[in-house]
Amino acid sequence: MGRPFTFPDRTIVVTGGANGIGYALAERFLAEGAARVVLADLDGERAAAAAAELGARAQGYQLDVTDAEAVAALIEEVERDSPIDLWCSNAGVTTGGGLGSDADWDRTWRVHVLAHVYVARLLLPRMVERGGGHLLITASAAGLLTNIDSAPYSVTKHGAVALAEWLAILHGDEGIDISCLCPMGVNTAMTAKDGPDAATRLGGDYLEPEDVAQSVVEALNEGRFLILPHPKAAVMEQRRASDRDRWLAGMRRARARLKGGSGR
Ligand SMILES: NC(=O)c1ccc[n+]([C@@H]2O[C@H](COP(=O)([O-])OP(=O)(O)OC[C@H]3O[C@@H](n4cnc5c(N)ncnc54)[C@H](O)[C@@H]3O)[C@@H](O)[C@H]2O)c1
């Protein structure tokens, strides 16, 4: 277990914070007493509007998490006023289904893996130097299991989980805590296109972003690495680990049943 994270007086950055899970995290962190929450999003206008909705302790910034220079500039800008205690590396993208184009692989790799590497390079050394800090990486249950629909999404989310584990091993004894958020389906713009029968197709219920934020706050309070808002993801991961061939056969049956449904 890592160190428990407490919210009062903290400065927190949430990428992809203008919408969906990121917005719900920001809202909940403020309710828990955070001093300052920065919503950083590719959609700068929506980030500013979201921050205005959340009140004076929220700030909106335009940020492309795949632009290392822009990430460095934002860290510099935020830390001029207060050191960042928690960075939520949450921005994510979807692709079309199947094996994907080179452009799909490039985009998902940059957003789901390299963006976290940039934060690890640029912010974690500062946190180590001041003796503490927390990085939350939003991966996905697709990063522990699979996403039946999209190879680039599935593989890059596995990369995100692997990177989070690697960072936790590297920095755990330096006062840095890493958490890895792995939800199954959540009702956001990302999954809106799945349609009304999506939860049935996925064989599980969709959660609301606020439910995910609840799981995140509980896990951070406990200093836990792996955050599974859908408890069944833990059972499925155990089944996968205990008999890979059986798990693959089950996934093939699920794929046939679902006829190409997604599982972000
Ligand atoms: N919704 C789900 O079912 C689900 C399940 C598991 C994991 N996730 C993950 O949760 C995270 C949040 O997704 P969401 O469901 O809230 O989706 P969302 O589409 O509501 O929010 C994603 C946000 O990321 C921003 N973004 C995209 N590319 C960016 C970039 N290059 N730089 C900065 N911001 C960028 C978007 O503008 C958007 O505001 C993602 O990493 C996603 O992969 C979602």
PDBQT file of the ligand as one rigid body, heavy atoms in Angstrom, charges set to zero:
ROOT
HETATM    1  N1  LIG A 301     -15.875   5.950 -20.702  1.00  0.00    +0.000 N 
HETATM    2  C1  LIG A 301     -15.436   4.705 -20.504  1.00  0.00    +0.000 C 
HETATM    3  O1  LIG A 301     -16.195   3.720 -20.618  1.00  0.00    +0.000 OA
HETATM    4  C2  LIG A 301     -14.002   4.459 -20.100  1.00  0.00    +0.000 A 
HETATM    5  C3  LIG A 301     -13.657   3.194 -19.595  1.00  0.00    +0.000 A 
HETATM    6  C4  LIG A 301     -12.338   2.955 -19.239  1.00  0.00    +0.000 A 
HETATM    7  C5  LIG A 301     -11.386   3.951 -19.345  1.00  0.00    +0.000 A 
HETATM    8  N2  LIG A 301     -11.750   5.173 -19.843  1.00  0.00    +0.000 N 
HETATM    9  C6  LIG A 301     -10.710   6.189 -19.932  1.00  0.00    +0.000 C 
HETATM   10  O2  LIG A 301     -11.082   7.278 -19.105  1.00  0.00    +0.000 OA
HETATM   11  C7  LIG A 301     -10.458   8.474 -19.577  1.00  0.00    +0.000 C 
HETATM   12  C8  LIG A 301     -11.482   9.587 -19.697  1.00  0.00    +0.000 C 
HETATM   13  O3  LIG A 301     -12.414   9.218 -20.697  1.00  0.00    +0.000 OA
HETATM   14  P1  LIG A 301     -13.953   9.674 -20.687  1.00  0.00    +0.000 P 
HETATM   15  O4  LIG A 301     -14.765   8.445 -20.774  1.00  0.00    +0.000 OA
HETATM   16  O5  LIG A 301     -14.191  10.652 -19.600  1.00  0.00    +0.000 OA
HETATM   17  O6  LIG A 301     -14.038  10.341 -22.134  1.00  0.00    +0.000 OA
HETATM   18  P2  LIG A 301     -14.415  11.831 -22.602  1.00  0.00    +0.000 P 
HETATM   19  O7  LIG A 301     -14.349  11.754 -24.084  1.00  0.00    +0.000 OA
HETATM   20  O8  LIG A 301     -15.637  12.299 -21.923  1.00  0.00    +0.000 OA
HETATM   21  O9  LIG A 301     -13.194  12.694 -22.040  1.00  0.00    +0.000 OA
HETATM   22  C9  LIG A 301     -11.900  12.608 -22.587  1.00  0.00    +0.000 C 
HETATM   23  C10 LIG A 301     -11.290  13.994 -22.536  1.00  0.00    +0.000 C 
HETATM   24  O10 LIG A 301      -9.929  13.895 -22.971  1.00  0.00    +0.000 OA
HETATM   25  C11 LIG A 301      -9.660  15.045 -23.761  1.00  0.00    +0.000 C 
HETATM   26  N3  LIG A 301      -8.505  14.790 -24.638  1.00  0.00    +0.000 N 
HETATM   27  C12 LIG A 301      -8.416  13.957 -25.700  1.00  0.00    +0.000 A 
HETATM   28  N4  LIG A 301      -7.199  14.032 -26.263  1.00  0.00    +0.000 NA
HETATM   29  C13 LIG A 301      -6.495  14.942 -25.533  1.00  0.00    +0.000 A 
HETATM   30  C14 LIG A 301      -5.186  15.475 -25.628  1.00  0.00    +0.000 A 
HETATM   31  N5  LIG A 301      -4.351  15.094 -26.610  1.00  0.00    +0.000 N 
HETATM   32  N6  LIG A 301      -4.797  16.392 -24.711  1.00  0.00    +0.000 NA
HETATM   33  C15 LIG A 301      -5.646  16.789 -23.731  1.00  0.00    +0.000 A 
HETATM   34  N7  LIG A 301      -6.903  16.344 -23.607  1.00  0.00    +0.000 NA
HETATM   35  C16 LIG A 301      -7.321  15.426 -24.494  1.00  0.00    +0.000 A 
HETATM   36  C17 LIG A 301     -10.950  15.277 -24.546  1.00  0.00    +0.000 C 
HETATM   37  O11 LIG A 301     -11.031  16.598 -25.067  1.00  0.00    +0.000 OA
HETATM   38  C18 LIG A 301     -11.994  14.985 -23.472  1.00  0.00    +0.000 C 
HETATM   39  O12 LIG A 301     -12.359  16.152 -22.752  1.00  0.00    +0.000 OA
HETATM   40  C19 LIG A 301      -9.791   8.096 -20.907  1.00  0.00    +0.000 C 
HETATM   41  O13 LIG A 301      -8.419   7.855 -20.695  1.00  0.00    +0.000 OA
HETATM   42  C20 LIG A 301     -10.506   6.808 -21.295  1.00  0.00    +0.000 C 
HETATM   43  O14 LIG A 301      -9.728   6.005 -22.152  1.00  0.00    +0.000 OA
HETATM   44  C21 LIG A 301     -13.036   5.458 -20.212  1.00  0.00    +0.000 A 
ENDROOT
TORSDOF 0
